[in-house]
Amino acid sequence: MINVGILGAGGIAALSHLPEIAEVDGMRVTHICGRTERRLRLLCDRFDVPRYSTSWVDLLADDELDAVIVALPHPLHADAGLAVLQQGLHLFMQKPLCTTVDEANQLVASSEARPGQAVYCRPSFDPVVYEMKRQLAAGAVGTVSGALARHSHGGPEIYYAEVTDSFEEPRVEDDFWFFDADTAGGGALIDMGVYSIANIVALLGKVDHVTARMATVAKPTVMEDTATLILEMASGALATAETGWCDPARSSYLRVHGTAGKLIKRDESIDYIRPSSFEREWAEPLVDEIRPAPVVNQHEEWLRCIDSGEQPQLSNLWVARHVTEIMLAAVASHDKGARIAVKTDPQLF
């Protein structure tokens, strides 16, 4: 049995990590740390967690722990992740990995010095993305020419409404750390753009250059609430990643185009579309539905890596560092009105 501690007692712990781990054989949460005792007691009662504390020191000193999930606000991720690794524990990092490339490099160096510790980094990838990757490797679309990914929602205030309701607390109307440029570490790009960028990297590999434009359309912040990135892939393909906090109808899509066809991600399947003729522009295309085999959820995958001594195939530290550098390059591109090079290289196992 793997004993897990959680750093952070907010919405992501309450709505994602705790209920999911409760369904995983061989893993249990035995310690949770946060700032608010009322929330900690509620989560311990709700999910049968035996111990809580309000101090990182107490949690990391718990010698019964085997692994720790970092589920803190974005700017706190790096320090917490480094502390977990230095304690000799397996690590699960909530997205985004961190807020600077220097922090990402420190995490990679610390992990590489401890190869026996499994490091799982969000975002996780669903069975459809894994199947799309297999189809691309098999040449289903020929030479990849382009891709389009978007992930967006209505903003942190919608997320916070769900969180406060889950904790049976009064609604908070205007006190969201997500909107504070001094504490958030970035706007919609680092919060939501991480998903669309990570999907493109998972499927197409390394990004060489980024050109980006960002805007503040509707949210009460000086940071961006909307962003569009053009990604120049090392393969020669071009990809577009979109994100934002001004899309309450929610959008999440992923498409890859190539010289022999295209793949379009659906919720649980893939539309595989290819031409019926290469000489008649308006000929009806051939359309097949591909239904992928299921893959394990994020915590089961982490547990598998802990047991096997491997690192995750896609949700690993090197991919997370690459995605972090892409997001920071996008900010620099917008600020400078320039095309920005990306130096790191993802490792896709």
DODO-84191 format. One record per residue: residue in three letters; x, y, z of N, C-alpha, C in turn. Coordinates in pm, whole numbers, plus 50000, padded with zeros to 5 digits. Atoms other than C-alpha are relative to their C-alpha. Layout:
DODO-84191
SITE  res   n_px   n_py   n_pz  ca_px  ca_py  ca_pz   c_px   c_py   c_pz
SITE  ALA      X      Y      Z      X      Y      Z      X      Y      Z
...
END
This chain:
DODO-84191
SITE  res   n_px   n_py   n_pz  ca_px  ca_py  ca_pz   c_px   c_py   c_pz
SITE  MET  50085  49881  50000  50000  50000  50000  50089  50125  50000
SITE  ILE  49928  49874  50009  50134  50343  49898  49925  50106  50080
SITE  ASN  50059  49894  49919  50067  50613  50159  50033  50135  49937
SITE  VAL  49987  49874  50072  50009  50954  50001  49963  50116  50091
SITE  GLY  50035  49874  49938  50016  51302  50147  49963  50102  49895
SITE  ILE  50040  49895  50093  49852  51602  49982  50034  50135  50060
SITE  LEU  49970  49862  49963  49997  51953  50008  49898  50090  49932
SITE  GLY  50106  49916  50057  49697  52178  49960  49864  49938  50025
SITE  ALA  50134  50051  49967  49340  52142  50081  49893  50083  49934
SITE  GLY  50097  49921  50075  49158  52338  49813  49916  49915  49908
SITE  GLY  50093  50066  50088  48930  52251  49527  50058  49882  49926
SITE  ILE  49944  50109  50080  49169  52034  49328  50019  49874  50086
SITE  ALA  49990  50115  49911  49229  51812  49631  49863  49940  50027
SITE  ALA  50134  50046  49962  48860  51794  49721  49924  49938  49884
SITE  LEU  50082  50042  50114  48718  51747  49371  50070  49901  49908
SITE  SER  49928  50088  50091  48992  51548  49198  50080  49894  50074
SITE  HIS  49906  50098  49946  49270  51386  49397  49938  49906  50103
SITE  LEU  50053  50086  49895  49086  51260  49704  49895  49901  49949
SITE  PRO  50097  50100  50047  48783  51105  49529  50058  49898  49904
SITE  GLU  49941  50096  50095  48997  50949  49256  50086  49897  50072
SITE  ILE  49914  50094  49929  49252  50797  49494  49917  49902  50082
SITE  ALA  50088  50090  49925  48966  50652  49698  49958  49878  49918
SITE  GLU  50040  50109  50089  48893  50432  49394  50119  49918  49951
SITE  VAL  49880  50067  50049  49254  50316  49340  50047  49896  50102
SITE  ASP  49946  50105  49913  49358  49981  49489  50151  50018  50013
SITE  GLY  49856  49991  49978  49701  49999  49647  50050  50138  50034
SITE  MET  49961  49863  49970  49699  50372  49725  49897  50060  50094
SITE  ARG  50092  49933  49909  49551  50575  50009  50062  50131  50047
SITE  VAL  49956  49873  49945  49573  50930  50141  49999  49989  50152
SITE  THR  49988  50012  49855  49700  50931  50499  50030  50132  50070
SITE  HIS  49962  49871  49939  49795  51297  50552  49967  50110  49901
SITE  ILE  50030  49886  50086  49667  51626  50414  50038  50128  50074
SITE  CYS  49951  49876  49941  49808  51973  50474  49935  50119  49932
SITE  GLY  50061  49879  50056  49638  52310  50428  49998  50111  50103
SITE  ARG  50002  49884  49911  49574  52650  50583  49877  50006  50090
SITE  THR  50129  49982  49932  49213  52609  50699  49958  49872  50070
SITE  GLU  50031  50121  49924  49138  52363  50978  49860  49947  49970
SITE  ARG  50135  50047  50029  48767  52352  50897  49999  49914  49875
SITE  ARG  49993  50079  50123  48841  52234  50543  50074  49868  50023
SITE  LEU  49922  50121  49974  49101  51987  50666  49916  49896  50073
SITE  ARG  50084  50095  49926  48860  51832  50916  49891  49942  49910
SITE  LEU  50106  50048  50090  48585  51812  50653  50054  49895  49904
SITE  LEU  49943  50095  50096  48813  51639  50401  50042  49870  50068
SITE  CYS  49962  50122  49928  48947  51398  50662  49878  49915  50031
SITE  ASP  50124  50075  49972  48593  51302  50761  49940  49942  49873
SITE  ARG  50065  50042  50124  48468  51281  50404  50074  49886  49932
SITE  PHE  49920  50099  50075  48756  51069  50270  50082  49909  50092
SITE  ASP  49937  50092  49905  48869  50886  50583  50153  50018  50001
SITE  VAL  49857  49971  49991  49209  51057  50601  50036  50011  50147
SITE  PRO  49976  50005  49856  49366  50985  50942  50073  50120  50060
SITE  ARG  49917  49895  49940  49593  51288  50980  49997  50126  49913
SITE  TYR  49985  49874  50072  49605  51656  50888  50092  50092  50077
SITE  SER  49916  49899  49936  49835  51948  50961  49989  50129  49921
SITE  THR  49997  49870  50067  49875  52314  50874  50143  50041  49966
SITE  SER  49858  49972  50023  50252  52290  50821  50060  49900  49903
SITE  TRP  49925  50087  50090  50458  52153  50533  50098  49914  50077
SITE  VAL  49897  50071  49924  50723  52057  50787  49941  49874  50063
SITE  ASP  50064  50115  49937  50482  51829  50971  49971  49891  49898
SITE  LEU  50034  50101  50100  50365  51658  50654  50125  49932  49946
SITE  LEU  49881  50059  50061  50710  51608  50502  50081  49920  50101
SITE  ALA  49931  50077  49898  50840  51476  50835  49927  49871  50036
SITE  ASP  50079  50120  49972  50573  51204  50841  50069  49880  49935
SITE  ASP  49920  50110  50057  50784  50890  50801  49915  49885  49948
SITE  GLU  50086  50103  50059  50482  50683  50701  49968  50028  49853
SITE  LEU  50033  49963  50138  50448  50869  50370  50098  49939  49900
SITE  ASP  49920  50047  50112  50571  50722  50043  50002  50100  49885
SITE  ALA  50018  49913  50117  50452  50993  49804  49917  50122  50041
SITE  VAL  50069  49875  49970  50318  51349  49799  49947  50063  49872
SITE  ILE  50061  49922  50107  50081  51541  49573  50012  50148  50035
SITE  VAL  49994  49855  49982  50152  51914  49533  49880  50061  49929
SITE  ALA  50125  49942  50053  49813  52084  49490  49981  50139  50058
SITE  LEU  49996  49865  49946  49902  52440  49590  49982  50102  49888
SITE  PRO  50001  49896  50104  49865  52775  49407  50128  49996  49915
SITE  HIS  49893  50016  50099  50088  52796  49099  50139  50043  50047
SITE  PRO  49864  49956  49966  50380  53004  49238  50067  49918  50110
SITE  LEU  49944  50079  49891  50428  52759  49528  50043  49860  49955
SITE  HIS  49974  50136  50047  50470  52448  49312  50147  49961  50009
SITE  ALA  49860  50037  50012  50847  52459  49261  50063  49971  50136
SITE  ASP  49940  50021  49867  50954  52501  49625  49946  49873  50065
SITE  ALA  50059  50119  49939  50711  52235  49738  50050  49873  49931
SITE  GLY  49953  50118  50073  50813  51991  49463  50143  49965  50033
SITE  LEU  49860  50024  49964  51181  52033  49541  50010  49941  50140
SITE  ALA  49998  50051  49863  51114  51974  49911  49957  49853  50005
SITE  VAL  50047  50139  50004  50924  51653  49833  50109  49908  49946
SITE  LEU  49894  50082  50058  51202  51519  49610  50117  49985  50096
SITE  GLN  49887  50005  49908  51470  51608  49862  49970  49914  50122
SITE  GLN  50040  50086  49888  51272  51416  50124  50002  49853  49958
SITE  GLY  49994  50137  50048  51305  51105  49906  49866  49938  49968
SITE  LEU  50136  50048  50025  50935  51080  49821  49964  50010  49852
SITE  HIS  50055  49989  50134  50754  51014  49494  49913  50125  49994
SITE  LEU  50060  49867  50013  50596  51329  49355  49895  50003  49891
SITE  PHE  50105  49971  50099  50274  51424  49178  49984  50151  49999
SITE  MET  50007  49855  50012  50279  51784  49048  49874  50041  49926
SITE  GLN  50116  49941  50065  49955  51964  48975  50048  50100  49895
SITE  LYS  49961  49904  50102  49963  52182  48664  49980  50143  50051
SITE  PRO  49881  50015  50083  50137  52408  48578  50117  49956  50087
SITE  LEU  49885  50048  49924  50474  52265  48679  50054  50108  50092
SITE  CYS  49942  49889  49924  50607  52603  48793  49983  50127  49916
SITE  THR  50022  49873  50070  50634  52965  48678  50126  50060  49939
SITE  THR  49878  49954  50068  50996  53003  48557  50076  49880  49945
SITE  VAL  49918  50108  50056  51234  52796  48343  50107  49958  50099
SITE  ASP  49899  50034  49900  51495  52815  48619  49943  49902  50103
SITE  GLU  50064  50093  49908  51251  52648  48859  49983  49863  49936
SITE  ALA  50018  50127  50071  51174  52382  48597  50132  49923  49991
SITE  ASN  49869  50065  50009  51545  52312  48549  50043  49944  50135
SITE  GLN  49967  50050  49866  51593  52277  48925  49924  49871  50030
SITE  LEU  50080  50121  49976  51310  52025  48942  50053  49882  49918
SITE  VAL  49946  50107  50085  51452  51826  48649  50132  49948  50058
SITE  ALA  49871  50042  49944  51800  51824  48804  49981  49918  50128
SITE  SER  50025  50072  49875  51664  51713  49142  49943  49862  49972
SITE  SER  50058  50129  50035  51461  51436  48981  50103  49908  49937
SITE  GLU  49900  50083  50067  51746  51314  48761  50104  49948  50099
SITE  ALA  49909  50048  49895  51961  51286  49074  49937  49889  50084
SITE  ARG  50074  50101  49923  51693  51055  49219  49911  49922  49904
SITE  PRO  50080  50065  50104  51581  50835  48926  49900  49898  50051
SITE  GLY  50094  50098  49946  51402  50590  49154  49870  50059  50048
SITE  GLN  50123  49934  49955  51141  50849  49251  49915  50037  49879
SITE  ALA  50090  49974  50112  50844  50859  49013  49940  50140  50012
SITE  VAL  50055  49864  50002  50738  51213  48916  49893  50007  49892
SITE  TYR  50112  49986  50092  50395  51250  48757  49961  50147  49995
SITE  CYS  50032  49858  50016  50315  51595  48616  49874  50017  49917
SITE  ARG  50119  49964  50077  49971  51714  48513  50039  50098  49889
SITE  PRO  50126  50069  50025  49812  51749  48263  50016  49850  49976
SITE  SER  50010  50139  50040  49711  51388  48232  49937  49995  49861
SITE  PHE  50050  50015  50138  49607  51252  47892  49903  49884  49995
SITE  ASP  50103  50103  50002  49294  51055  47819  50029  49896  49892
SITE  PRO  49973  50107  50097  49272  50734  47610  49998  50047  49856
SITE  VAL  50009  49952  50138  49181  50932  47297  50134  50059  49956
SITE  VAL  49871  49941  50037  49510  51124  47302  50104  49891  49978
SITE  TYR  49905  50111  50020  49712  50803  47348  49974  49929  49868
SITE  GLU  50032  50066  50126  49527  50648  47054  50036  50088  49881
SITE  MET  49958  49910  50107  49580  50957  46839  50151  49992  49979
SITE  LYS  49855  50011  50011  49951  50930  46915  50040  49871  49928
SITE  ARG  49972  50127  50069  49950  50563  46806  49966  50010  49852
SITE  GLN  50040  49986  50140  49765  50650  46485  50101  50084  49922
SITE  LEU  49901  49915  50068  50012  50926  46399  50129  49923  49977
SITE  ALA  49877  50079  50015  50307  50693  46462  49987  49895  49891
SITE  ALA  50025  50101  50105  50146  50438  46229  49983  50062  49862
SITE  GLY  50011  49934  50130  50122  50699  45952  49860  50024  49952
SITE  ALA  50140  49989  50041  49743  50735  45954  49970  50127  49922
SITE  VAL  50029  49874  50071  49751  51097  45836  50114  50039  49906
SITE  GLY  49886  49967  50083  50074  51080  45636  50097  50091  50075
SITE  THR  49912  49902  49937  50315  51365  45704  49915  50107  50067
SITE  VAL  50079  49901  49927  50172  51592  45972  50036  50140  49953
SITE  SER  49978  49863  50046  50126  51946  45843  49955  50103  50102
SITE  GLY  50051  49901  49906  49930  52114  46121  49916  49937  50109
SITE  ALA  50086  50045  49891  49736  52084  46444  49935  50121  50064
SITE  LEU  50073  49894  49932  49484  52287  46639  49947  49945  50132
SITE  ALA  50048  50041  49868  49412  52262  47012  49945  50122  50072
SITE  ARG  50056  49894  49917  49193  52470  47240  49948  49940  50130
SITE  HIS  50059  50037  49871  49104  52447  47608  49968  50129  50073
SITE  SER  50041  49874  49939  48903  52723  47772  49870  49980  50076
SITE  HIS  50126  50004  49925  48624  52789  48020  49962  50141  50043
SITE  GLY  50054  49870  49965  48437  53071  48190  50076  50078  50104
SITE  GLY  49918  49925  49909  48704  53168  48439  50004  49944  50141
SITE  PRO  49982  50050  49864  48821  53111  48797  49878  50016  50088
SITE  GLU  50116  49980  49913  48501  53250  48946  49901  49885  49990
SITE  ILE  50088  50115  50015  48306  52956  48804  50056  49880  50077
SITE  TYR  49932  50106  49924  48560  52710  48944  49982  50022  50150
SITE  TYR  50012  49972  49857  48548  52884  49282  49859  49979  50052
SITE  ALA  50137  50026  49956  48169  52863  49298  49981  49852  50031
SITE  GLU  50012  50144  49978  48191  52485  49265  50079  49958  50124
SITE  VAL  49917  50036  49885  48472  52466  49521  49934  50041  50131
SITE  THR  50061  49955  49874  48300  52677  49787  49873  49921  50031
SITE  ASP  50118  50083  49977  47980  52480  49738  50039  49863  50055
SITE  SER  49958  50132  49954  48170  52154  49788  50044  50004  50146
SITE  PHE  49959  49984  49861  48307  52288  50116  49888  50058  50088
SITE  GLU  50116  49944  49928  47962  52423  50215  50035  50134  50063
SITE  GLU  49957  49868  49955  48105  52775  50243  49925  50109  49924
SITE  PRO  50061  49889  50074  47964  53117  50148  50076  50028  49871
SITE  ARG  49937  49966  50128  48031  53220  49789  50093  50120  50016
SITE  VAL  49906  49889  50007  48332  53446  49732  49976  50072  49867
SITE  GLU  50037  49928  50121  48249  53720  49483  50117  50064  49927
SITE  ASP  49898  49919  50068  48569  53915  49417  50140  49981  50055
SITE  ASP  49869  50020  49940  48866  53765  49602  50064  49874  49942
SITE  PHE  49942  50114  50069  49031  53534  49352  50149  50024  49977
SITE  TRP  49856  49981  50019  49408  53492  49368  50040  49983  49854
SITE  PHE  49971  50017  50143  49395  53387  49002  50013  50134  49927
SITE  PHE  50000  49871  50070  49335  53753  48904  50109  50095  50050
SITE  ASP  49901  49912  49940  49617  53898  49118  50136  49975  49935
SITE  ALA  49874  50016  50073  49926  53954  48904  50119  49981  50094
SITE  ASP  49889  50011  49905  50145  53970  49216  50010  49861  50063
SITE  THR  49999  50129  49932  50049  53623  49341  49967  49881  49909
SITE  ALA  50049  50111  50083  49910  53418  49049  50108  49934  49916
SITE  GLY  49896  50057  50084  50227  53369  48846  49966  49996  49853
SITE  GLY  50042  50000  50139  50036  53420  48520  49849  49996  49990
SITE  GLY  50143  49995  50020  49690  53452  48372  49943  49873  49940
SITE  ALA  50068  50115  50058  49472  53227  48159  50095  49905  49929
SITE  LEU  49906  50085  50074  49770  53102  47958  50059  49892  50089
SITE  ILE  49934  50098  49913  49948  52936  48249  49897  49913  50072
SITE  ASP  50105  50076  49932  49620  52824  48407  49933  49899  49909
SITE  MET  50078  50085  50090  49436  52680  48106  50074  49964  49871
SITE  GLY  49928  50027  50124  49670  52705  47807  50091  49880  50010
SITE  VAL  49916  50116  49979  49883  52434  47961  49939  49874  49939
SITE  TYR  50065  50120  50054  49624  52177  47844  50016  49991  49848
SITE  SER  49992  50005  50145  49616  52268  47476  50144  49984  49954
SITE  ILE  49860  50011  50038  49993  52311  47456  50051  49859  50028
SITE  ALA  49953  50134  49966  50057  51980  47634  49947  49896  49902
SITE  ASN  50053  50095  50098  49827  51795  47392  50079  50005  49870
SITE  ILE  49922  49988  50123  50019  51932  47095  50138  49939  50017
SITE  VAL  49867  50058  49976  50355  51841  47248  49991  49847  50009
SITE  ALA  50014  50145  49987  50230  51492  47339  49987  49932  49864
SITE  LEU  50024  50060  50131  50126  51429  46978  50111  50029  49899
SITE  LEU  49908  49958  50107  50381  51622  46772  50143  50019  50046
SITE  GLY  49862  49991  49953  50687  51647  46996  50047  50142  50025
SITE  LYS  49933  49876  49961  50926  51937  47031  49950  50122  49924
SITE  VAL  50028  49869  50058  50836  52301  46969  50132  50076  49990
SITE  ASP  49876  49924  50021  51119  52512  46821  49983  50149  50024
SITE  HIS  50023  49855  49986  50963  52861  46814  49853  50027  50032
SITE  VAL  50135  49959  49961  50658  53041  46952  49977  50144  49958
SITE  THR  50048  49864  50024  50469  53346  46829  49861  50009  50063
SITE  ALA  50125  49997  49924  50182  53462  47048  49944  50141  50011
SITE  ARG  50070  49875  49966  49922  53731  47105  49903  49969  50113
SITE  MET  50088  50018  49886  49727  53778  47424  49916  50126  50019
SITE  ALA  50089  49887  49978  49442  54002  47535  49928  49985  50134
SITE  THR  50087  50000  49884  49237  54099  47839  49864  50049  49953
SITE  VAL  50129  49971  50063  48879  54084  47713  49894  50041  50101
SITE  ALA  50114  49978  49911  48650  54075  48015  50029  49986  50148
SITE  LYS  49978  50030  49860  48812  53972  48343  50068  50117  50073
SITE  PRO  49945  49889  49922  48913  54212  48626  50146  49976  50038
SITE  THR  49859  50026  49977  49287  54161  48589  50083  50070  49893
SITE  VAL  49908  49943  50099  49586  54317  48416  50065  49890  49918
SITE  MET  49944  50113  50073  49689  53969  48302  49906  49958  49886
SITE  GLU  50081  50045  50113  49565  53797  47988  49887  49909  50046
SITE  ASP  50108  50098  49982  49228  53623  47989  49973  49924  49871
SITE  THR  50016  50065  50131  49262  53512  47625  50138  49994  49933
SITE  ALA  49869  50011  50066  49564  53383  47429  49994  49904  49882
SITE  THR  49984  50086  50117  49652  53235  47091  50149  49989  49968
SITE  LEU  49860  50027  50028  49988  53074  47012  50016  49929  49867
SITE  ILE  49955  50076  50117  50146  52967  46684  50128  49929  50038
SITE  LEU  49886  50082  49960  50387  52682  46750  50065  49941  49875
SITE  GLU  49922  50060  50108  50659  52591  46500  50066  49875  50054
SITE  MET  49951  50127  49949  50731  52224  46556  50136  49965  49938
SITE  ALA  49870  50044  50052  51075  52068  46516  49983  49916  49874
SITE  SER  50028  50083  50118  50915  51837  46258  49976  50081  49874
SITE  GLY  50035  49914  50112  50832  52135  46035  49853  50035  49994
SITE  ALA  50143  49970  49997  50458  52130  46110  49975  50129  50079
SITE  LEU  50046  49884  49924  50269  52432  46242  49878  49960  50082
SITE  ALA  50115  50028  49914  50025  52415  46532  49952  50128  50065
SITE  THR  50060  49886  49929  49788  52661  46697  49941  49951  50131
SITE  ALA  50056  50030  49868  49708  52655  47069  49923  50121  50049
SITE  GLU  50087  49891  49954  49420  52862  47204  49954  49971  50143
SITE  THR  50051  50016  49865  49299  52925  47557  49930  50127  50045
SITE  GLY  50063  49880  49948  49098  53165  47768  49908  49974  50116
SITE  TRP  50093  50002  49887  48881  53245  48067  49865  50061  49960
SITE  CYS  50122  49930  50042  48604  53408  47859  49914  49911  49911
SITE  ASP  50070  50098  50082  48435  53095  47724  49914  49912  50091
SITE  PRO  50080  50079  49907  48162  52984  47970  49928  49883  49933
SITE  ALA  50056  50115  50069  48022  52753  47701  50101  49885  49992
SITE  ARG  49889  50096  49993  48356  52567  47738  50036  49945  49863
SITE  SER  49949  50058  50124  48572  52451  47452  50121  49914  50032
SITE  SER  49884  50087  49988  48809  52159  47439  50006  49916  49875
SITE  TYR  49990  50080  50122  48917  52029  47103  50144  49985  49956
SITE  LEU  49866  50036  50045  49216  51875  46931  49988  49937  49862
SITE  ARG  50003  50050  50138  49275  51817  46560  50142  49994  49947
SITE  VAL  49870  50012  50065  49576  51696  46363  49976  49973  49853
SITE  HIS  50017  50010  50145  49602  51736  45985  50130  49951  49936
SITE  GLY  49883  50049  50070  49835  51559  45743  49975  49980  49853
SITE  THR  50007  50014  50145  49905  51478  45381  49909  49886  49955
SITE  ALA  50085  50113  50038  49688  51164  45390  49868  49997  50075
SITE  GLY  50125  50000  49925  49407  51256  45629  50009  50087  50123
SITE  LYS  49999  49923  49876  49318  51406  45965  49931  49921  50111
SITE  LEU  50060  50059  49881  49225  51304  46319  49934  50111  50081
SITE  ILE  50071  49904  49919  48964  51488  46524  49958  49932  50129
SITE  LYS  50031  50058  49870  48932  51417  46895  49855  50026  50038
SITE  ARG  50132  49990  49938  48586  51349  47036  50015  49962  50147
SITE  ASP  49990  50029  49857  48501  51282  47401  50058  49861  50026
SITE  GLU  49956  50137  49976  48554  50906  47379  50042  49929  49873
SITE  SER  49964  50063  50127  48649  50846  47017  50075  50100  49913
SITE  ILE  49928  49917  50097  48838  50979  46715  49929  49989  49867
SITE  ASP  50043  50001  50139  48702  51079  46377  50125  49994  49913
SITE  TYR  49887  50017  50092  48952  50949  46121  49948  50028  49860
SITE  ILE  50054  49951  50128  48889  51136  45797  50113  50004  49897
SITE  ARG  49899  50001  50106  49076  51081  45471  49930  50016  49866
SITE  PRO  50063  49974  50130  49013  51170  45108  49963  49871  49927
SITE  SER  50038  50113  50086  48825  50932  44884  50063  50014  49862
SITE  SER  49931  49975  50127  49005  51092  44588  50103  50109  50023
SITE  PHE  49898  49896  49997  49326  51288  44552  49996  50085  49873
SITE  GLU  50012  49925  50126  49205  51429  44218  49869  50076  49988
SITE  ARG  50130  49932  50002  48853  51553  44298  49981  50072  50134
SITE  GLU  50000  49921  49876  48842  51836  44551  49875  49981  50083
SITE  TRP  50127  50004  49927  48474  51797  44641  49948  49858  50019
SITE  ALA  50041  50139  49975  48464  51418  44661  49974  49979  50150
SITE  GLU  50032  50026  49860  48301  51297  44982  50116  49926  50069
SITE  PRO  49890  50069  49931  48570  51201  45236  49955  49868  50061
SITE  LEU  50025  50124  49927  48596  50862  45401  50013  50030  50149
SITE  VAL  50001  49969  49857  48510  50882  45771  49983  49871  50079
SITE  ASP  50007  50115  49910  48580  50612  46029  50004  50050  50144
SITE  GLU  49991  49970  49858  48527  50618  46402  50097  49901  50064
SITE  ILE  49906  50083  49927  48813  50489  46615  49969  50014  50148
SITE  ARG  50025  49998  49855  48734  50393  46973  50120  49938  50071
SITE  PRO  49878  50050  49938  49045  50359  47186  49973  49905  50115
SITE  ALA  50007  50082  49880  49108  50098  47450  50020  50090  50121
SITE  PRO  49985  49915  49881  49083  50239  47802  50143  49997  50052
SITE  VAL  49873  49996  49928  49393  50350  47989  49970  50035  50145
SITE  VAL  50022  49975  49858  49437  50386  48362  49993  50150  50027
SITE  ASN  50007  49859  49967  49358  50714  48534  50133  50050  50054
SITE  GLN  49872  49936  49967  49626  50958  48648  50064  49941  50126
SITE  HIS  49943  50053  49876  49669  50816  48999  50041  49854  49984
SITE  GLU  49960  50137  50030  49676  50457  48875  50129  49997  49919
SITE  GLU  49877  49992  50078  49943  50556  48623  50118  50035  50089
SITE  TRP  49894  49964  49905  50147  50721  48897  50039  49879  50085
SITE  LEU  49974  50120  49921  50113  50407  49110  50077  49896  49919
SITE  ARG  49928  50095  50086  50224  50190  48817  50147  50040  49987
SITE  CYS  49862  49952  50013  50533  50409  48773  50078  49982  50131
SITE  ILE  49935  50022  49871  50610  50393  49147  50040  49854  50014
SITE  ASP  49974  50143  49985  50586  50013  49141  50107  49951  49903
SITE  SER  49909  50049  50103  50786  49971  48820  50134  50074  49996
SITE  GLY  49878  49920  50006  51049  50239  48877  50017  50078  49872
SITE  GLU  49997  49926  50125  50959  50407  48548  49945  50141  50020
SITE  GLN  50063  49869  50004  50863  50765  48464  49882  49995  49903
SITE  PRO  50116  50003  50090  50529  50842  48294  50038  50022  49855
SITE  GLN  49973  49988  50143  50517  50814  47916  49985  50143  49950
SITE  LEU  50028  49865  50049  50363  51156  47853  49997  50102  50113
SITE  SER  50015  49905  49888  50287  51318  48189  50126  50000  50086
SITE  ASN  49875  50005  49926  50652  51340  48284  50061  50138  50015
SITE  LEU  49940  49873  49961  50881  51611  48414  50061  50075  49881
SITE  TRP  49936  49936  50114  51060  51678  48084  49897  50064  49907
SITE  VAL  50110  49940  50076  50735  51734  47895  49948  50123  50072
SITE  ALA  50051  49887  49923  50613  51959  48177  50094  50120  49993
SITE  ARG  49904  49890  50013  50934  52164  48161  49989  50065  49862
SITE  HIS  50011  49948  50137  50901  52199  47782  49874  50085  49986
SITE  VAL  50126  49924  50006  50538  52312  47815  50014  50132  50077
SITE  THR  49977  49878  49923  50643  52563  48083  50079  50101  49918
SITE  GLU  49919  49907  50080  50910  52710  47856  49919  50056  49883
SITE  ILE  50084  49952  50109  50659  52733  47569  49909  50112  50048
SITE  MET  50090  49897  49948  50416  52930  47786  50075  50129  50031
SITE  LEU  49920  49880  49970  50688  53167  47905  50050  50065  49872
SITE  ALA  49961  49945  50128  50810  53208  47548  49884  50075  49935
SITE  ALA  50117  49931  50053  50455  53302  47451  49983  50137  50063
SITE  VAL  50007  49870  49932  50452  53578  47713  50105  50095  49943
SITE  ALA  49893  49917  50056  50786  53706  47583  49969  50041  49857
SITE  SER  50036  49968  50138  50660  53689  47225  49898  50112  49995
SITE  HIS  50101  49895  49996  50355  53898  47309  50061  50133  50042
SITE  ASP  49942  49876  49948  50557  54153  47507  50094  50066  49900
SITE  LYS  49898  49947  50091  50829  54191  47243  49953  50010  49855
SITE  GLY  50046  50005  50138  50620  54136  46932  50096  49922  49913
SITE  ALA  49894  50074  50068  50874  53873  46830  49974  49850  50006
SITE  ARG  50000  50146  50002  50917  53505  46748  50110  49954  50096
SITE  ILE  49909  50037  49892  51083  53332  47046  50038  49852  49988
SITE  ALA  49950  50138  50007  51302  53020  47041  49974  49926  50130
SITE  VAL  50018  50090  49886  51238  52725  47273  50116  49902  50001
SITE  LYS  49876  50076  49995  51547  52540  47393  49986  49860  50058
SITE  THR  50010  50131  49935  51431  52248  47609  49942  49896  49904
SITE  ASP  50045  50111  50085  51344  51907  47468  49916  49906  50085
SITE  PRO  50081  50095  49922  51055  51688  47589  50052  49858  49981
SITE  GLN  49968  50142  50013  51115  51320  47654  49868  49925  50002
SITE  LEU  50125  50076  50013  50824  51110  47530  50036  49853  49995
SITE  PHE  49959  50140  49988  50865  50750  47642  49905  49908  49925
END
